[in-house]
Amino acid sequence: MSRTNSSAALPALVEPAKSLVDGVVREVSVPAAVPPVEKGSLADIPFDNAAAAPAEVVFGRKHEDGGWRDVTAAAFANEVLAVAKGLIANGLAPGDRLAIMARTTYEWTLLDFAAWAAGLVTVPIYPTSSAQQAAWIIQDSGATACVVEDVEQARLITSVRPEMPRLEHLWQFGTGAVERLVAAGGDISDDEVTARRAGLAPGTIATLIYTSGTTGRPKGCVLTHGNFFAEVDNAIELLHPVFKSVSKDPASTLLFLPMSHVFGRMVAVGCIRARVRLGHAPSIRTEDLLADMAGFEPTFLLAIPYVLEKVYNTGRATAEKMGRASSFDRAAKIAQRYGEAQEAERHGTGPGPGLGLRAARALYDPLVYRRIRAALGGKVRYAICGGSPLGHRLAAFYAGAGIDIFEGYGLTETTAAATVTPPLKPRLGTVGWPMPGAAVRIADDGEVLLRGGQVFSGYWDAEHGTAVRGGESHKAGWFATGDIGALDEDGYLSITGRKKEIIITTGGKNVAPAPLEDRLRSHPLVGQCMVVGDDRSYVGALITLEPDGLHHWRQMRKKKDVPIRELVTDAELIADIQRGVDEANASVSRAESIRRFRVLPDDFTEENGHLTPSLKLKRQAIAKDFATEIDELYRRS
């Protein structure tokens, strides 16, 4: 099957099959868009691409001068082959685990595919992990080799090396690891790599990805080559305009989310499978990322809501500095109405944007929307968004501004997305339908259950070196996600919270904290938010401040010199955040609404133990460290 860009017509959208219980949709499924892969592995992709289209550009690689150099399919396959030989020359045997600890770089992807070509299993480690976190993953996975990015990470691994008795090799990208591997493999024949690849099958383990560990030690999710094929092949077919490009610009994306996370990894594999030009951005500092986007000019992005919220909030802050905040707000409302009208037209429930709305949008396009698109590189027309809900307001805004958002939902255990917004038939505020080849069921207690070819084999059993399925996590062939959700009458899934995070007030009200937290985080002043209230009389919240938003607020309110510990009780700041709280509360009942909140002077971060590497709240740690502040929320004023 061809994986090249195409201007062919969009494939027909297949409606999900639905099962009802007492008139309520409880299960939906979508047939696979492509046949399952029955032989071979991910290791074959670079070599298949080189044979089919050797001159086609598959990477943009940033060089020291800041420019981007093309890497063809043939060149990448040759590099994969050379590095795979080096891994073999260093004594790594089929099935051995290779840990990779680095930011999002070309070398990460190169080592990933070279390891597969050598018959190895890759084990990602977040580059921000502590020594003990890295040691646990390397020790539990039984990794015999590890590649890090720089000298600081090398020192970190070395400091705990006695805890990892099986670790034989430690290489560093920054000191020429790739070049040394290539040199070491000079005497290994191409046939040896070909034989290693031939020994792999769809059921072979491709990677162990360790969960973030919000409540305990991370567990290794065993993902096979077949899991990745089921995910990316169906995604490529479903998201035709993203991966195959129906515009004059060839499809391309700049990846800046961690390769250690399944979301970024899946898209990287999908891009190489589809021969989409892929770039890597190691720095997520705002100025670095915006410069990389401007230089690379992607046509679509993989993003978490925080990035899209930040672009929106930065745009408004810039307008406010120029004295044009009211104009930006009018433009935002026009875009939201336009996006909602488009959605209604696609569902056959409305006529689409009227003449007046089209004229208003055309007026604001050069003034506002084009600037938003320019901040994302200028050519972005699609964004795949996951990790947490983006929300109806921002999804509609971006659609009206000319960027279609494909929201998805999934877990490490499902090789990323298990559901996604269907093209040309979005339902804003939901996470869409099941991916082709997947199914969603809602259990009696509201828990979301998933099934499909992308669902993992099980969790890593270090003692036996295999995958084991947890008793309750796999129910009669369904994976129990731990998330609470609902299906609407058309089969669209909405996620309302985590099963273990449900708050029960003393009045007996069940409250899912995630929706309130997600809505509050979209406020320009809010960095993080944790809703509390379990066994309390009402719902409260701990709120941290977003640095860029606070910097802008200080400038506009002329309070640049006020210490942060005074600002957190500043009447103006509290009033501005209260408006965000009121907006979030408008979507829930009085019993579920946030009655009181406390602004904290320090942010929740991974470094202080309050966030996981994937930016999820460590609720137990936060509740323990801020027990006094939480108690104060429930004292009578």
C-alpha positions, 0 to 999 in steps of 0.5 A: 500500500502506498504511503506517499502524499496524495491529493486523492479524495478523502476516504469514506467516513465509516459510522460506528456501530452502536449497542444500546442498553435501556435506550442509552448507547453503551458500546460503539465500534468502528471496523478497521480501515486497513487489514492487519499486518501479518508479518514483519515489524517496524524495523522494516519500515525504513528499508521498505521506504528506501526501496519504494521511494529512495529520494523522498524526504522523510526528515528535516534535521536541524543543523548547528547553523539553525537551518534544516537539512533534508534526509531522504528515505535512502539516507535514513535506511543507510544510517539505521543499518550502520547503527544496527550493525554497531549495536550487534558488534557490541554484543547486544542479542535479539530481545535485549533491552536498550534504554534511551534517555534524551530530549526529542531529537533525530538521534532518538528516532534513529536509535529507536529504528536501529535497535529494532533492526538489531532485534532489540527492545527499546525502553524510553526514559524521560530526560527529566527523570531523577536518578532513582526513577531512571535506575528503577526503569533500567533495573526493572526492564533488565536493560543491558545498554543505555544511551543518554543525550549529555554529560549530566545524564551520563553522570546521573546514570553513573551515580546509580550504576551499582543498582543496575547490575545488568547494564553493560554499556552507557553511551552518550549522543553528545560525545559521538555515540552514533559515530562510535556505533557506526565505526564499531559495526564496520565488520558486521555484514548487512546479512546479519541485520537482515537476519535479525529483522527476519526474526521479528513478527507483529507479536514481538515486543517492540518497546517497554514504556513505563507509566508516569506513576501518579500513585506508585512505582511506574509499570512497564507497558509491553507494546508489540510491533503489531500494536504500533501497526494497528495504531498508525496504519488506521490513523494514517487512513482515518486522518487522511488530510493530516498524513497524506496532505490534500493541500499544495504543501507536502505533509510535515510536522515538527515533533516537540513532545517527549519521545519518552511518551507514547503520544510523541512516539506513535506520531513519529512512527506514523510519520515515517510509515507515511513518509511524512517529513518529520522534524525534532525540536528538543527545546520547549522554551517558548522562544526556541519552539516558536523559532523552530516552528518558523524555520520548519513550517509544519503543516500539522502539529502534535500538541497537548492543550497547554501549548494551544492555550499558551498560543491563544493567551500569548496572542491576547496578551500581545493585543492587550499590550497594543491596546487592542484587547477588545478587538481580540476578544471580538475576533475570538467570539467570531472564530468560535461562532464560525467554528460552531457553525461549521460543525453544525453544517457538517452534522446537518443541524445548521446551514453553516456560517452565514454571509455576515459571519463569513465577512466578519471572519474575513475582516479579522483573519489578517488582524488576528487569525493569521497571527495565531497561525504564524505563531505555529509556523504559518502553514499549520492547518491541523493539530492532533491534540491529546493528554487532556481535554482542550475544551469546546471554546478553544476547539471552536476558536481554532477551527474558526481561525483555520486550524482543525483540531483532532482531539484524541483519547488514549493511554500508554496501554493503548499505544496512544489514541483509542478514539479520535475526532473523525475528519469532517464530522467533529463534535467539539468538546468530545474525544470522538469515535473509536479509532478504526479497528477499536471499540469503546464500552461504558461499564455499569459504573461509568468506567471506559473499557477499550478493545482493539489491535492497539491495546497492549499485551500486558504489564512487564513481568521482570522476573519472567521477562514477559507480559502479564495481564492484570486481573481487573485491568482486562475484563473479558477481552476489554481493557479497563482504563480507570477513566470515567466517561459517557457515549452520546447518541451518535457514539462520541465519547466524553471523558469526565474524570478518573475513577480513583479521583472522584471526590465525594463531599459530605453531602454525598455529591460525586465530583469529577475534578478533571473537567473543572481543572481543565477549564481553569487551566485555560485561564491565562493566569492559571498554571496548575489547578487541583480540585479538593473536597473529598469528605468535605462540605464543599469543593475547593481548589489549589491554584498555581500561577502561570509564569508568562501570564503573571509576567504580562499581568504584572506589566499591565497592572504596574506591579512588577516589583511586588513580591510573589508572596504578596501577589497571591493575596492581591485583591486584583489578582484574586478577582481576575482568577475568580472570573476564571473560577466563575466561568468554570463553575458555570458548566457544573451544578452548585454542589460541584462548583468551586466555592473557595480557592487558594493561590500558591506562590510556588508552581507544581513541578516535576522537580518538586515531586508534584507532577509526573514527567507527563505533567499529571498531578501527583494528588497524594503528594500535593495533598500531603505537602499542602495539607495546611492550605487545604484545611484553611479552605474549610475554615470559616472566615 
